[in-house]
Amino acid sequence: MIRRLALIGAALALAVAWIGWLGAIRDPVITHYRVTLAGLQRPLRIVHLSDLHGSAWDMPEARIARIVAQANAQHPDLIVNTGDFHASKFWDPKMPLEQAMRPLTRLRAPLGVYHVAGNHDSPWWTRQVMQRLGLNLLAGDHVDVGPVQIIGIDDMIMSFDPVGGLNRAVARITPGKPAIAIAHESDFWRFLPPSVGLFLNGHTHGGQIRVFGLPRLIGQYERYRHGLFRNESGQMMITSAGLGTTFVPTRIGTSPEIVVIDLQPPGRKSGTDR
């Protein structure tokens, strides 16, 4: 009897592991948001990527290349990537960071492609590899891309004085012109100056493993686990469920996603659809 129960338990564990593995390697869903942004003069499409976690387990270079092609197929005006390029499993076969980042050089958008670092990204080495590959990293800086201004915030955990960097970057933007901030964590939501209308982030993986709402994330990460949020000032935040996995190559109850944001001038409705 005990042996039979043990075999049943082992079979169930293998089944759950297999289901989680299939969830981890499935093609990303496309999540669409239609957002009205004050001061915008024309419609603008942004593709938001996050949490690649390049890994020989579930995010090899070939899969990243497919995700890049899927992102380009959305015909974005602008692409942003909110960090965590490094692998982060309990154990990962060796995969050079450059191998994970190389496909990102094929992202295409007329207004540019911009990246910020995440909490699993080595501050020094990530910058070195990005510079070598010609990737645009924003860390406490901003760029004017024409219709909007992009503020890239350095990581909350791995960097020094990221909130100060945010404030210094905002001080340099053009007043009255739409500003969008990008960062890895939602922690910056409470620090956003009023001149920033939209904030994009990732980090939570949508929970990565969710069965009947459990397990729950810690604190604000559960509150802002995934989706579109608005505060009392009318500022908006979108948290992506990301693409890769952390700790274990498993997704259950959550899907990897590419976020597509169609920004609209005032006077048009906002919403979400998958």
N, C-alpha and C positions, 0 to 999 in steps of 0.2 A: 504493500500500500504506500509506504513512504517513498519507495523507488518510483512508483507510478506518479505520485504527486511531484517529485523532483523532476521527472521527465516532462510533465505538463508545464511546470514552472519554467523550465529551460526553453521549451518550445514557445511559450508565450513571450519570454524575454527576447528570443531570436526574432519573433514576428514583429514585436514592437521596434526592435533595432532596425529591421528591414524597412518597416514603414517610415521610420524616422530618416533613414538614409535616402529613400526615394523622395521624401519631402525636401531634403537638403539639396539634392541634385536636380530637381525639376526646373524647367524653364521659368523665369520670373513672370508673374502676372503684371499687367500694366494697370496701374491705379491712376485715374484721371481726377484732377481737381480743376474747377473753374473758379477763379478768384478775381475779384474786383480790387484794383490797387489804385489808391488815390494818386493823382498827378500823372498817371500813365496816359500817353497820347495815342497809342495804337496797341492792338492785340500783340501778345508776345508769348511764345511757347518755351518753357523751360523743362528740360529733363534733369531729374534729380536722382543720382546714384549714391549708394552709401554701403559701408561695411562689406567690402569685397572679401576681405580675409583670404588672400591668395593661399591656396593649400593643395598639396598633391592629393589629399583625401577627396575633397568635394569642390574645390575651386582651382583646377589646374589652368594653365595658360590658354588651352583650347576653349575651355568654358568661358573664361573672361572675354576671349575674342568673340564668342557667340553673343554674349551680353552687350558688348560694344556694338555689334552689328544690329542687335535689337534696339538699342538706344538710338543709333543713327537713323533707323527706319521710322522713328517717330517724327523726323524732320524738325528737330528743335532749332530755335533761334539761339539758344544758350544752353550749355550743359554745366551742371555743378556736381561735385563729388565730395561728400562730407565724411571722408576719412575711414580709418582702419583698413589699411592695405596689407599689413602684416598678418601672417598666420597667428592663431591664438588658441590652438588645441592643447590638450594636456600633453599630447605628443604628436608632432608633425614630421613626416619625411622632409628632408632638407629641400627647400624651394627658395632660390634667391629672390630677393625683393624685386630686382630688376626684371625677372621673368614674369612676376605678377603684374608689374606696371607697364611692361612693354606694349601690351594690346591697347592701353589707354591712349597711346599716341595716335591711334586711329579714330578716336572720337572726333566728330565733325559737327561744328555749329558756326554759323556766320559771325555771331557775336563773341565766340570764344568758349573755351573749356577751362574751368577753374576748380582747384582742389583745396581742401584743408586737411590737416592731419587729425588723427584720432588718438585715443588713449593707448592703443596697441602699437602706435607708430613711433619708432625711435626718432627723437627730434633731430639729431644730427644726420643719421644715415638716410632717413626719408628725404631730407632736403638734398643730400648729395645725389641720390639716385634720380630724383625729379629734375634737378638741374642738368644732369647728364643726358636725360631723355628729352629735355625741352618741355617739361610739363609745368603749367602755371600753378604755383603754390602761393596762397594768400595766408599770411599769418600776422594778424594785427595790421592789416593793410586794406586798401580799397582800390577798385578800378571802375572807371566810368566806361560803360560799353555802349553808350548812346541813349537808348530808351530808359535804362535804369542804371543804378550804381550798385555794385556788389561789394559787400564788406566781408572779408574772410577773417574769422576769429580763430586764434590759436587754441590748442586743446586745453581743456580745463584741468586735466590731471598731469599731462606731460610737459607743460610749458610754464614759463615764469610770467606772472602778472597778465593773464589773458584778458581780464576785465579792463585793466588799464589800456591794453592794446586795442580793445574794442572802442573805448571812449576816444582814444587818440585818432583812430581811423574815422570815426563818425565826425569828429571835429573838422576833418578835411573834406567832407563831402559837400556837394553843391546844394544849398538850401532850396527846398521846394521841389527837388527832383526825386522821383521814387527811389528808395533805398531798400535793398534786400540783404539780409545778413545770413551767412552760412557758417555753421560750426558743427562739431561732432555731437556734442551733448546738448540736451534741452536745458541744462543748468543756466544758460545765459538768458533764458526767457525773462527772468525777473530783473535782469540788468539792462534790457534793451532800452536805449534812448527813444523818445517819442518820434524822432525823425525816421526810424526804421519801421517800415510798414509790414514786412514779411520776413519771417525767420525760418530757415530750413535746417533740419538736423536729422540724425539717425541714432545710433548707439544701442537702442533697446532691442533690436531684432524683432520687434513686435512681441517680445516674450520668448521667441524661438520655440519653446515647448509649452503648449497651453492645452490642458485637458479640463473641460468644465471650469475654465477661468483660473486654473491653478497650474503651476505655482505662480504667485504674485511677485512682481518686481518690488524693489525697495523704494519707498517714499514717492517722490515726484515722478520717477521713471514708470511707475504703474499708472499714475494719473495721466501722464503724457506718453503712454506706451506706443501709440500709433494713431495717426489721423490728423485732422485739421482742427485747430483750436483758435479761439479768439479771447482776448482779454477785455477788460472794461474800457480800455482806451481805443479799442478797435483794431489793435495790432493782431496779426495772424501768425500762427506757427504750424508748420507741417512736419510731423515726425515720420520718417520712413521706417518700414520694417526691415530694410536692408536686403542684401543679396547673399552673403555668406553666413557662416556659423562660427560660434566661439565655443571653446572648451571641448565640445563633442560635435562631430559632423552629423547633426540630427535636427530636423524640423518636424514638429508635430503640432497641428492646430494653427500654424502660421505659414504663410507663403513668402518666398523671396519675391521682391517687387522692384520694378522700375516705376518711379513716380513721374507723371507728366502733368505739368501745371500750365494751364492756359490762362494767362493773365489778361484781364479785360480792363479797359478804361471805365471810369465811373458811369453808372447808369445801366450796367448789365448785371445779371444775377450770378451768384457764386454757388458752388455745389460740388458734389463728388459722385463719381460713378466708377465701376470697375469694368 
